[in-house]
Amino acid sequence: MHYMLPEKIFPFVLMIMAGGSADSFAENDSCLLNIKAVDLTEDMSTLSTQNDEMLILLYAQADTLSPLIPILSANHTFQKDSMTFSLGLPKPDEFSRLLLLLVEMDSYKADEQIDAVLRIHHAEIYRRKREEDRAGIVKFLGDDDLIGFNIFDREQLQKCKLEFSLNGYFLLDKYEYRISFR
């Protein structure tokens, strides 16, 4: 697992990796991001590995016209013995929204290459995701699958009670994930 985090978030990462509880995050005025794989069939192929190699990216943004500020870049392989990814994050103070992106890595591109494409073209990619324009997304990401692209405003995250599901098909991959901030 690989993390890239700003200094003020690093103590929360250490707490979760050391087995910190959700209660300890509430006491520290933070949220717990939890991503749970529900269906690992990965694709409709009988040759499926039943693994989802996921790049999890979290960005902050001061307003809709500001550049994206990287908060988190993490790799996690969801598989039968590792169905959940959790990470403590501070509640938003200095930005108006957070962008959470989940990219299933089907190619051998470097994370930095995916990050650069997403940061430059995030508005266009988000529009194409909302319009379910898969061919348009493939222009930017190639073989890698954009599983989720969610935007949360400060008010939503300050409550730290947010749950939703991501499910569907992208190219040949079937997916289902439950995501929560608490």
C-alpha positions in Angstrom: 0.0 0.0 0.0 1.4 3.4 -1.0 0.3 6.8 0.6 1.1 10.3 -0.4 -0.3 12.7 2.3 0.2 16.3 3.4 1.9 16.6 6.9 -1.2 17.6 8.8 -3.0 14.3 7.7 -0.1 12.0 8.5 -0.9 11.5 12.3 -4.4 10.3 11.4 -2.9 7.7 9.0 -0.6 6.5 11.7 -3.6 6.1 14.1 -5.6 4.0 11.7 -2.6 1.8 10.8 -1.9 1.3 14.5 -5.4 0.1 15.0 -7.1 3.3 16.1 -10.8 3.1 16.5 -13.5 5.3 15.0 -14.1 6.8 18.5 -10.5 8.1 18.6 -11.1 9.9 15.3 -14.2 11.6 16.6 -12.2 12.8 19.6 -9.6 14.3 17.2 -12.2 16.2 15.2 -11.7 14.0 12.1 -13.6 11.6 9.8 -13.0 7.9 9.0 -13.1 7.2 5.2 -14.1 3.6 4.7 -14.3 1.8 1.3 -15.7 -1.7 1.3 -15.7 -4.0 -1.7 -19.0 -5.8 -1.9 -18.5 -7.7 -5.2 -15.1 -8.7 -6.5 -16.1 -10.6 -9.6 -14.0 -7.9 -11.4 -15.3 -8.9 -14.8 -17.6 -11.3 -16.5 -14.6 -13.5 -17.5 -14.0 -16.9 -16.1 -10.3 -15.9 -16.0 -11.0 -13.1 -13.5 -8.4 -12.8 -10.7 -11.2 -11.6 -8.2 -8.8 -8.7 -7.3 -9.5 -5.0 -7.9 -6.2 -3.0 -7.9 -7.5 0.4 -6.9 -5.9 3.8 -7.0 -7.7 6.0 -4.4 -7.3 9.7 -4.8 -8.7 12.5 -2.6 -8.3 16.2 -3.6 -9.4 19.4 -1.9 -10.5 22.5 -3.7 -11.0 26.0 -2.4 -13.7 26.7 -5.0 -14.8 25.3 -8.3 -12.3 27.4 -10.2 -9.3 26.6 -8.0 -6.7 24.0 -8.8 -7.0 20.6 -7.1 -4.8 20.1 -3.9 -3.8 16.5 -3.4 -4.8 15.1 0.0 -4.4 11.4 -0.6 -3.0 9.0 -3.1 -3.2 5.4 -2.0 -3.1 2.0 -3.8 -5.1 -0.9 -2.4 -5.8 -4.3 -3.8 -9.3 -5.4 -2.8 -9.4 -9.2 -2.6 -11.1 -11.8 -0.5 -8.8 -11.3 2.5 -8.7 -7.5 2.2 -12.2 -6.2 1.3 -11.9 -2.9 3.2 -9.8 0.2 3.0 -10.0 2.7 5.9 -8.2 6.0 6.6 -8.7 8.8 9.2 -8.9 12.3 7.7 -9.3 15.7 9.4 -12.5 17.5 8.9 -12.4 20.2 6.2 -11.3 23.7 7.4 -9.5 25.4 4.5 -11.4 24.3 1.5 -15.0 24.2 0.2 -15.1 20.7 -1.3 -13.4 17.4 -1.5 -13.2 15.2 -4.6 -12.9 11.4 -4.2 -11.8 9.4 -7.2 -11.5 5.6 -7.5 -9.6 4.2 -10.5 -9.3 0.5 -11.1 -5.8 0.0 -12.5 -5.9 -2.3 -15.5 -2.7 -0.8 -17.1 0.8 -0.4 -15.9 0.7 3.4 -15.8 2.4 5.2 -12.9 0.1 6.7 -10.3 1.6 10.1 -11.0 0.6 9.8 -14.7 -3.0 9.1 -13.7 -2.9 11.9 -11.1 -1.7 14.4 -13.6 -4.4 13.6 -16.2 -7.1 13.7 -13.5 -5.9 17.1 -12.1 -5.7 18.7 -15.5 -8.9 17.3 -16.9 -11.1 16.7 -13.8 -13.9 19.0 -14.9 -14.2 17.3 -18.3 -13.9 13.8 -16.8 -16.5 14.6 -14.2 -18.9 15.9 -16.8 -18.4 12.7 -18.9 -18.9 10.5 -15.8 -22.2 12.2 -15.0 -23.3 11.8 -18.7 -22.2 8.2 -18.6 -19.9 8.9 -21.6 -17.6 5.9 -21.2 -15.9 6.4 -24.5 -15.1 10.0 -23.5 -13.5 8.8 -20.2 -11.4 6.1 -22.1 -9.9 9.0 -24.1 -8.3 10.2 -20.8 -7.7 7.0 -18.9 -7.2 4.3 -21.5 -7.6 0.8 -20.0 -8.0 2.1 -16.5 -11.5 2.2 -15.2 -13.0 5.3 -13.4 -15.1 3.5 -10.8 -16.1 6.6 -8.8 -15.9 10.4 -9.0 -17.7 12.0 -6.2 -17.7 15.6 -5.0 -18.6 16.6 -1.4 -19.0 20.1 0.0 -17.7 21.2 3.3 -21.0 20.9 5.1 -21.5 17.3 4.1 -18.1 16.3 5.4 -18.2 18.3 8.6 -21.1 16.1 9.7 -18.9 13.0 9.1 -22.1 11.0 8.3 -22.1 10.2 4.7 -22.8 6.8 3.1 -23.3 5.8 -0.5 -22.7 2.9 -2.9 -20.9 2.7 -6.2 -22.0 -0.1 -8.5 -22.3 -0.9 -12.1 -20.2 -1.9 -15.1 -17.3 -0.1 -16.8 -16.0 -1.7 -20.0 -15.9 -5.4 -19.0 -15.6 -4.9 -15.2 -18.5 -5.3 -12.8 -18.1 -3.5 -9.5 -19.8 -2.7 -6.2 -18.4 -0.7 -3.4 -19.8 0.9 -0.2 -18.2 4.2 0.9 -18.7 6.1 4.1 -17.3 9.0 6.0 -18.1 8.7 9.7 
